[in-house]
Amino acid sequence: MTATRTVRTVLGDLAPGDLGVTDSHDHLFIRSPLLPGQELDDPVAAEAVLREYAAAGGHSFVQWTPRGMGRGAGDLAALSRATGVHVVAATGAHQAVHYPEDRFPAGTPGTTGGPAASADLAEHFVTELSTGLPGAREGVRAGLIKIADDAGPLTGHTRRTMAAAAEAYHATGAPIAVHLEPEGDPHGVLHRLHGRHGVDPDRIILGHLTRFTDRSLHRSLAAEGAFLALDSPARIGHPADLQAFEVIADLVEAGHAERLLLGADTTTRTAREVGGPTRLLTDLAPRLARTFGPELCELLLVANPAAALATDWRSP
């Protein structure tokens, strides 16, 4: 990490050493047609989450909610300022199924229409990374790009969002975070972003790795230089949550601890009610510390997020 790199938070750029204990993948606000009645859309509830997280020892919170999914852009700066928790916001776009049929996220706010070209998407991503998010009165900028893989062959939507994310990365240096599906192709995503679009592997964060049971897959992705976000502690009883500890242990034993990030990925009201991001620090982290020592928690929660998120930002 060079001395000029910073982490872009909603209150401005931050020295990576000031990031502290970090939930590397989570949500304060999110909505999707696939999760009716489970929207996270209450600023008061979001503030309570951040205060509880801070009381448990958390310092920074990375929200992966992309444009068009109710990311609460107008509330993020005030919440960060009120709670003292650093918040990193996202630009980007999720799978098409997470948006109403008549509203594609590439359009300007409030517009409708069909799929936009990747260049149009890239322009929006770059603006949100370098100028500010629509609906935020304080010039709140995104600090990473969120995109998603498909559950099967890549759709045209996903090809466009990947190309746009890569273009925005080249323009700004922003890291790219990727939602992965159990039926998707993590290596295909990595090779498309790196091999086809020239994104450096250490600027890529692959999410939901605990959804995959193949330990050799985890090890090979880490060996290629990407960061792996293990992000299931908010899903108590889910198979991904049950194997999270084992996945981490295997990767640590294989020598890939420096590639790992931890997050809670709280996407529903139900998940928030059973612990949300605080469970990351009150359950998973203590178990890891007891088994591997506190140095591993320091690496996964402090040093690795700083390395993954800090960027030598470029002006487009």
QUISUL-V106211 format. One record per residue. N is the residue number from 1. RES is the residue in one letter. PSI is psi in whole degrees, -180 to 180 (999 if undefined). OMEGA is omega in whole degrees, 0 to 359 (none if undefined). D_LAST is the distance of its C-alpha to the last C-alpha in Angstrom with 1 decimal. Layout:
# QUISUL-V106211
N|RES|PSI|OMEGA|D_LAST + N|RES|PSI|OMEGA|D_LAST
This chain:
# QUISUL-V106211
1|M|126|181|21.4 + 2|T|161|184|20.1 + 3|A|-19|183|20.8 + 4|T|-8|184|17.2 + 5|R|143|176|16.5 + 6|T|161|174|16.7 + 7|V|128|181|17.4 + 8|R|109|178|15.5 + 9|T|173|182|18.4 + 10|V|-14|177|19.1 + 11|L|8|178|20.4 + 12|G|178|182|17.6 + 13|D|142|189|16.7 + 14|L|138|174|19.9 + 15|A|135|183|21.3 + 16|P|-31|179|22.2 + 17|G|-14|180|25.8 + 18|D|0|184|26.0 + 19|L|-43|179|25.2 + 20|G|-160|182|28.8 + 21|V|125|192|30.6 + 22|T|130|167|28.1 + 23|D|104|192|28.7 + 24|S|-7|177|25.9 + 25|H|109|179|26.3 + 26|D|-175|182|27.8 + 27|H|128|168|27.8 + 28|L|-34|180|28.8 + 29|F|137|174|28.3 + 30|I|145|172|28.5 + 31|R|151|179|30.4 + 32|S|143|174|31.2 + 33|P|-20|179|33.9 + 34|L|-12|182|35.1 + 35|L|61|182|36.1 + 36|P|136|179|38.0 + 37|G|-2|182|39.4 + 38|Q|16|184|37.3 + 39|E|141|168|34.3 + 40|L|102|189|32.9 + 41|D|15|185|32.2 + 42|D|111|180|34.1 + 43|P|-34|179|32.3 + 44|V|-44|178|35.7 + 45|A|-38|178|36.1 + 46|A|-40|178|32.6 + 47|E|-40|178|33.4 + 48|A|-40|178|36.7 + 49|V|-47|181|34.9 + 50|L|-38|179|32.6 + 51|R|-41|178|35.7 + 52|E|-41|178|37.7 + 53|Y|-44|178|35.0 + 54|A|-40|180|34.7 + 55|A|-28|179|38.5 + 56|A|-4|178|38.6 + 57|G|6|181|36.3 + 58|G|143|179|32.8 + 59|H|-32|185|29.9 + 60|S|150|189|26.7 + 61|F|121|183|26.2 + 62|V|112|180|23.4 + 63|Q|120|181|23.5 + 64|W|8|181|22.5 + 65|T|119|182|23.1 + 66|P|-177|181|20.4 + 67|R|147|175|19.9 + 68|G|6|182|23.1 + 69|M|30|174|25.5 + 70|G|48|187|26.3 + 71|R|0|175|24.1 + 72|G|37|186|25.3 + 73|A|-37|183|22.0 + 74|G|-12|183|24.1 + 75|D|-16|191|26.4 + 76|L|-43|182|24.3 + 77|A|-45|180|23.7 + 78|A|-38|179|27.4 + 79|L|-42|178|28.6 + 80|S|-44|181|26.8 + 81|R|-40|183|28.1 + 82|A|-33|186|31.6 + 83|T|-16|183|32.0 + 84|G|6|178|30.2 + 85|V|127|175|28.5 + 86|H|133|180|24.8 + 87|V|128|174|23.2 + 88|V|126|181|20.0 + 89|A|164|182|19.0 + 90|A|147|160|17.6 + 91|T|-167|179|15.6 + 92|G|-165|181|16.7 + 93|A|142|178|20.0 + 94|H|-173|174|23.5 + 95|Q|152|183|26.2 + 96|A|-29|184|27.2 + 97|V|-14|181|30.5 + 98|H|6|180|29.1 + 99|Y|147|173|28.3 + 100|P|148|187|30.8 + 101|E|-29|185|31.6 + 102|D|10|183|30.5 + 103|R|102|177|27.1 + 104|F|139|189|24.3 + 105|P|-7|181|21.3 + 106|A|-22|183|18.8 + 107|G|163|174|20.2 + 108|T|155|185|19.5 + 109|P|129|177|21.9 + 110|G|-6|180|25.5 + 111|T|164|177|25.1 + 112|T|173|177|26.9 + 113|G|-179|183|26.9 + 114|G|-174|183|26.6 + 115|P|139|177|24.0 + 116|A|161|176|20.7 + 117|A|158|181|18.9 + 118|S|-32|179|16.5 + 119|A|-37|177|13.8 + 120|D|-44|177|14.7 + 121|L|-47|181|14.7 + 122|A|-40|179|11.3 + 123|E|-42|178|9.9 + 124|H|-43|181|12.1 + 125|F|-46|182|11.2 + 126|V|-43|179|7.5 + 127|T|-43|182|9.0 + 128|E|-26|177|11.6 + 129|L|-32|188|9.8 + 130|S|-25|184|7.7 + 131|T|-54|179|10.3 + 132|G|164|179|13.5 + 133|L|138|174|16.1 + 134|P|137|178|18.3 + 135|G|-7|178|21.7 + 136|A|124|187|20.7 + 137|R|-9|188|21.8 + 138|E|21|182|20.3 + 139|G|38|180|16.5 + 140|V|123|182|17.1 + 141|R|150|174|14.0 + 142|A|154|179|14.4 + 143|G|-1|174|14.7 + 144|L|168|180|15.2 + 145|I|127|179|15.2 + 146|K|127|174|18.9 + 147|I|-176|184|20.3 + 148|A|149|171|23.9 + 149|D|167|176|26.4 + 150|D|160|174|29.3 + 151|A|74|184|33.0 + 152|G|-157|181|33.8 + 153|P|147|182|32.2 + 154|L|135|175|28.6 + 155|T|166|175|28.3 + 156|G|-38|177|26.0 + 157|H|-47|183|24.2 + 158|T|-39|176|23.5 + 159|R|-41|180|22.5 + 160|R|-43|182|19.9 + 161|T|-36|177|18.6 + 162|M|-45|179|18.5 + 163|A|-40|179|16.6 + 164|A|-42|179|14.0 + 165|A|-42|179|13.9 + 166|A|-42|179|13.4 + 167|E|-41|178|10.6 + 168|A|-36|175|8.8 + 169|Y|-47|181|10.1 + 170|H|-30|181|8.8 + 171|A|-31|189|5.1 + 172|T|-25|187|6.1 + 173|G|1|186|9.7 + 174|A|141|174|11.5 + 175|P|155|180|15.1 + 176|I|123|178|16.7 + 177|A|135|187|20.1 + 178|V|123|170|22.6 + 179|H|127|180|25.8 + 180|L|144|176|28.5 + 181|E|148|180|31.7 + 182|P|-30|181|35.1 + 183|E|5|183|35.6 + 184|G|-166|187|32.2 + 185|D|88|182|31.2 + 186|P|-41|178|29.1 + 187|H|-38|178|29.3 + 188|G|-40|177|28.2 + 189|V|-49|182|25.1 + 190|L|-44|181|24.3 + 191|H|-31|177|25.0 + 192|R|-47|181|23.0 + 193|L|-43|183|19.8 + 194|H|-54|185|20.5 + 195|G|-44|183|22.7 + 196|R|-40|188|21.2 + 197|H|-1|172|17.5 + 198|G|24|177|17.2 + 199|V|129|178|16.3 + 200|D|135|183|18.1 + 201|P|-35|182|21.2 + 202|D|4|172|20.9 + 203|R|6|183|17.6 + 204|I|129|176|19.9 + 205|I|117|180|22.3 + 206|L|120|184|25.2 + 207|G|160|174|27.1 + 208|H|35|180|30.8 + 209|L|-22|179|32.2 + 210|T|-5|174|35.5 + 211|R|-14|183|36.0 + 212|F|130|184|36.8 + 213|T|-12|183|40.2 + 214|D|106|182|39.7 + 215|R|-33|180|39.4 + 216|S|-29|176|38.6 + 217|L|-47|179|35.5 + 218|H|-46|183|34.2 + 219|R|-40|182|35.0 + 220|S|-35|177|33.5 + 221|L|-42|178|30.1 + 222|A|-38|181|30.1 + 223|A|-26|178|31.1 + 224|E|-7|172|28.1 + 225|G|-1|178|25.9 + 226|A|157|170|24.5 + 227|F|142|180|25.1 + 228|L|119|179|27.9 + 229|A|115|177|28.1 + 230|L|104|201|31.8 + 231|D|62|182|31.7 + 232|S|3|186|35.1 + 233|P|-17|177|37.0 + 234|A|-6|186|36.9 + 235|R|70|184|38.8 + 236|I|128|179|42.2 + 237|G|-14|177|44.5 + 238|H|143|179|41.9 + 239|P|-35|179|42.4 + 240|A|-38|179|38.8 + 241|D|-40|183|39.7 + 242|L|-29|181|43.1 + 243|Q|2|183|41.6 + 244|A|-46|182|38.6 + 245|F|-42|182|40.7 + 246|E|-38|178|42.1 + 247|V|-45|179|38.6 + 248|I|-46|181|37.4 + 249|A|-42|181|40.7 + 250|D|-42|181|40.5 + 251|L|-35|176|37.0 + 252|V|-45|180|38.0 + 253|E|-33|180|41.1 + 254|A|-1|177|39.1 + 255|G|21|184|37.0 + 256|H|23|183|33.7 + 257|A|-31|183|33.6 + 258|E|-4|179|30.4 + 259|R|1|191|28.6 + 260|L|139|174|29.9 + 261|L|153|178|28.6 + 262|L|140|176|30.8 + 263|G|162|181|30.2 + 264|A|-25|178|32.5 + 265|D|59|180|30.7 + 266|T|105|187|32.7 + 267|T|-5|183|32.2 + 268|T|161|175|35.5 + 269|R|-37|180|37.9 + 270|T|-45|179|40.5 + 271|A|-38|179|38.3 + 272|R|-37|182|37.6 + 273|E|-24|182|41.3 + 274|V|15|172|42.2 + 275|G|-40|178|40.0 + 276|G|-145|185|36.3 + 277|P|-27|181|34.1 + 278|T|-32|181|36.9 + 279|R|-27|176|38.8 + 280|L|-39|184|36.2 + 281|L|-22|183|37.5 + 282|T|-14|182|41.1 + 283|D|-67|187|41.9 + 284|L|-48|182|39.8 + 285|A|-46|177|38.8 + 286|P|-37|178|42.4 + 287|R|-42|178|43.6 + 288|L|-42|181|41.2 + 289|A|-40|180|42.2 + 290|R|-35|184|45.9 + 291|T|-43|188|45.5 + 292|F|-8|183|43.0 + 293|G|158|183|43.0 + 294|P|-20|181|40.5 + 295|E|-35|180|38.4 + 296|L|-42|178|37.1 + 297|C|-40|177|36.1 + 298|E|-40|180|34.3 + 299|L|-49|186|32.3 + 300|L|-31|185|31.5 + 301|L|-17|185|30.9 + 302|V|-64|187|29.3 + 303|A|-46|182|28.2 + 304|N|-45|176|26.8 + 305|P|-38|178|24.6 + 306|A|-42|179|23.2 + 307|A|-38|183|22.4 + 308|A|-34|188|21.0 + 309|L|-24|183|18.7 + 310|A|135|187|17.6 + 311|T|143|169|14.2 + 312|D|86|191|12.6 + 313|W|136|178|9.5 + 314|R|147|176|6.3 + 315|S|122|182|3.8 + 316|P|999|none|0.0
